[in-house]
Amino acid sequence: TNPQEIRNNIFATSRGETLSKNKIGGCKIAPLPRSQKCYFGFLLVYIIIKNMTDYSKEDYYKRKAREEKYPSRSIYKLKEIDAKYHLIKKGDFILDFGCAPRSWLLYISKKVGGGKVIGVDIDDIKIELPKNARFLKKDMMKLRATDLVKEGRKFQVVVSDSAPLTSGIEFMDVEGSLELSEKALEIAKDVLETGGNFLKGRSFCPHCK
């Protein structure tokens, strides 16, 4: 059902008219008392407008990422944080957890210039890496600090936008997300130099702030 058809059905319902199929979006609608019809109509109008606004915003950043040759719109989340807190500097040695599909990795590699970035992910990244980037295909949960620190060199910044494969079962997805966050922090404590920066993308937890 397209948005215009849904709107027409809503306004018809709010005016007290009878819909021929008595459906919206393929779902049957129980007859409403007259006093509730107007409220029902305005509520659904609000939901549709909100969803269309969210979709337009999401679509804008997807298009922008595509135009700027980034694989995903998550780049703009990192870009905004970096602009505000100046986390990433030229010459930095940076560790990027959960680097697939690689937007953060590409942004960081450009920003550090003569520095270097190491990306870690359990999934492959199907791009030619920039000269100052290296990729490790590893399960983050099995990773050790000794796998990352070579020749005594530590990182100036550790970032993580890692996320678990979602199951649709909320408590399991939240637990998986929190485990990855804790693991990233655990490793960051061992591999960051004194005064270094750690950034973790928002965890999959609707109750966490």
C-alpha positions as CSV (number, residue, x, y, z in Angstrom):
1,T,0.0,0.0,0.0
2,N,1.5,3.4,-1.0
3,P,1.6,6.4,1.4
4,Q,-1.1,8.3,-0.5
5,E,-3.5,5.4,-0.3
6,I,-2.9,5.1,3.4
7,R,-3.5,8.8,3.9
8,N,-6.8,8.7,1.9
9,N,-7.9,5.8,4.1
10,I,-7.0,7.5,7.3
11,F,-8.9,10.7,6.4
12,A,-11.9,8.7,5.3
13,T,-11.9,6.9,8.6
14,S,-11.5,10.0,10.6
15,R,-14.5,11.6,8.8
16,G,-16.6,8.5,9.7
17,E,-16.7,7.1,6.2
18,T,-16.7,3.3,5.6
19,L,-13.8,1.9,3.7
20,S,-14.7,-0.6,1.0
21,K,-12.1,-3.1,2.1
22,N,-12.0,-2.0,5.7
23,K,-8.2,-2.3,5.5
24,I,-5.1,-0.3,5.8
25,G,-1.9,-1.8,4.5
26,G,-3.6,-5.2,4.1
27,C,-4.6,-5.3,7.8
28,K,-8.2,-5.4,8.9
29,I,-9.5,-2.5,10.9
30,A,-12.1,-3.0,13.6
31,P,-14.9,-0.5,13.5
32,L,-14.2,2.4,15.8
33,P,-16.6,4.4,17.9
34,R,-17.1,7.9,16.4
35,S,-15.3,9.6,19.3
36,Q,-12.1,7.6,18.6
37,K,-12.1,8.0,14.8
38,C,-10.6,11.4,14.7
39,Y,-7.9,10.5,17.2
40,F,-7.1,7.4,15.3
41,G,-6.7,9.3,12.1
42,F,-4.4,12.0,13.5
43,L,-2.3,9.4,15.3
44,L,-1.7,7.5,12.1
45,V,-0.9,10.7,10.1
46,Y,1.7,11.5,12.7
47,I,3.3,8.1,12.5
48,I,3.4,8.2,8.7
49,I,4.9,11.7,8.6
50,K,7.5,10.8,11.2
51,N,8.5,7.6,9.3
52,M,8.7,9.5,6.0
53,T,10.9,12.2,7.7
54,D,13.2,9.5,9.2
55,Y,13.4,7.8,5.8
56,S,14.3,11.0,4.0
57,K,17.1,11.8,6.5
58,E,18.5,8.2,6.2
59,D,18.2,8.3,2.5
60,Y,20.1,11.7,2.4
61,Y,23.1,10.2,4.2
62,K,23.1,7.1,2.1
63,R,23.2,9.2,-1.0
64,K,25.9,11.4,0.4
65,A,28.1,8.4,1.3
66,R,27.6,7.0,-2.2
67,E,28.6,10.3,-3.8
68,E,31.7,10.6,-1.6
69,K,32.7,7.0,-2.3
70,Y,32.1,5.6,1.3
71,P,30.5,2.2,1.7
72,S,28.1,3.3,4.5
73,R,26.7,6.4,6.1
74,S,28.4,5.5,9.5
75,I,31.3,7.7,8.3
76,Y,29.3,10.8,9.2
77,K,28.9,9.7,12.8
78,L,32.7,9.4,13.2
79,K,33.3,12.6,11.2
80,E,31.0,14.6,13.5
81,I,32.6,13.2,16.7
82,D,36.2,13.8,15.3
83,A,35.3,17.4,14.4
84,K,34.0,18.0,17.9
85,Y,36.7,16.3,20.0
86,H,39.8,16.2,17.6
87,L,40.5,12.5,18.3
88,I,42.4,11.7,15.1
89,K,45.5,13.6,14.1
90,K,48.0,13.4,11.3
91,G,50.7,10.8,11.9
92,D,48.6,8.8,14.4
93,F,48.8,5.0,14.8
94,I,45.2,3.9,15.0
95,L,43.3,0.6,15.7
96,D,39.9,0.2,14.2
97,F,37.7,-2.7,15.5
98,G,34.8,-3.9,13.5
99,C,36.1,-2.1,10.4
100,A,33.9,-3.8,7.8
101,P,32.3,-2.5,5.7
102,R,35.3,-0.1,5.9
103,S,33.9,3.5,6.0
104,W,35.7,4.3,9.3
105,L,38.9,2.7,8.0
106,L,38.9,4.9,4.8
107,Y,38.2,8.1,6.8
108,I,40.9,7.4,9.3
109,S,43.5,6.5,6.6
110,K,42.9,9.8,4.9
111,K,43.0,11.8,8.2
112,V,46.2,10.3,9.5
113,G,48.2,10.9,6.3
114,G,51.7,9.5,7.0
115,G,50.3,7.6,10.0
116,K,48.9,4.1,10.0
117,V,45.6,2.3,10.7
118,I,45.0,-1.3,11.5
119,G,41.5,-2.6,10.9
120,V,40.2,-5.8,12.6
121,D,37.0,-7.7,11.6
122,I,35.7,-11.2,11.5
123,D,34.3,-10.5,8.0
124,D,36.3,-9.8,4.8
125,I,36.6,-6.3,3.4
126,K,36.5,-6.3,-0.4
127,I,38.5,-3.3,-1.3
128,E,42.0,-2.4,-2.1
129,L,43.5,-1.0,1.1
130,P,45.1,2.4,1.2
131,K,48.9,2.2,1.6
132,N,48.8,3.2,5.2
133,A,46.2,0.6,6.2
134,R,46.5,-3.0,7.2
135,F,43.6,-5.5,7.7
136,L,43.5,-8.4,10.2
137,K,40.7,-10.9,9.7
138,K,40.2,-12.1,13.3
139,D,37.5,-12.8,15.8
140,M,37.7,-9.9,18.1
141,M,36.6,-12.0,21.1
142,K,39.6,-14.2,20.6
143,L,42.1,-11.4,20.1
144,R,44.9,-10.6,22.4
145,A,46.9,-7.4,22.9
146,T,50.0,-9.2,21.9
147,D,48.5,-9.8,18.4
148,L,48.4,-6.1,17.9
149,V,51.4,-4.4,19.5
150,K,54.5,-5.0,17.5
151,E,58.0,-3.8,18.4
152,G,56.7,-2.1,21.6
153,R,54.7,0.5,19.6
154,K,51.3,1.5,21.0
155,F,48.3,3.2,19.5
156,Q,47.3,6.8,19.9
157,V,43.6,6.0,19.2
158,V,41.4,2.9,19.4
159,V,38.0,3.1,17.7
160,S,35.3,0.4,17.6
161,D,32.0,0.3,15.7
162,S,31.7,-3.4,16.1
163,A,28.3,-5.1,16.4
164,P,27.1,-8.7,16.8
165,L,25.1,-10.6,14.2
166,T,21.6,-9.9,15.4
167,S,19.2,-12.7,16.2
168,G,16.0,-10.7,16.8
169,I,16.0,-11.9,20.4
170,E,16.6,-8.6,22.3
171,F,18.4,-9.9,25.4
172,M,20.8,-12.0,23.3
173,D,21.6,-9.1,20.9
174,V,22.1,-6.7,23.8
175,E,24.4,-9.2,25.6
176,G,26.5,-9.8,22.4
177,S,26.8,-6.0,21.9
178,L,27.9,-5.4,25.4
179,E,30.5,-8.2,25.3
180,L,32.1,-6.7,22.2
181,S,32.1,-3.3,23.9
182,E,33.8,-4.7,27.0
183,K,36.3,-6.6,24.9
184,A,37.2,-3.5,22.9
185,L,37.8,-1.5,26.1
186,E,39.8,-4.4,27.6
187,I,42.2,-4.4,24.6
188,A,42.3,-0.6,24.4
189,K,43.6,-0.5,28.0
190,D,46.6,-2.6,27.0
191,V,47.4,-1.2,23.6
192,L,46.8,2.6,24.0
193,E,49.7,4.9,24.9
194,T,49.3,7.1,27.9
195,G,46.9,9.9,27.1
196,G,45.5,8.0,24.1
197,N,41.8,8.1,23.0
198,F,39.2,5.4,22.9
199,L,35.9,5.7,21.0
200,K,33.2,3.1,21.0
201,G,30.1,3.4,18.7
202,R,26.7,3.1,20.4
203,S,26.0,-0.4,21.6
204,F,22.8,-2.3,20.5
205,C,20.9,-1.6,23.6
206,P,17.6,0.3,23.6
207,H,17.8,0.8,27.3
208,C,21.4,2.1,27.4
209,K,22.4,5.8,27.0
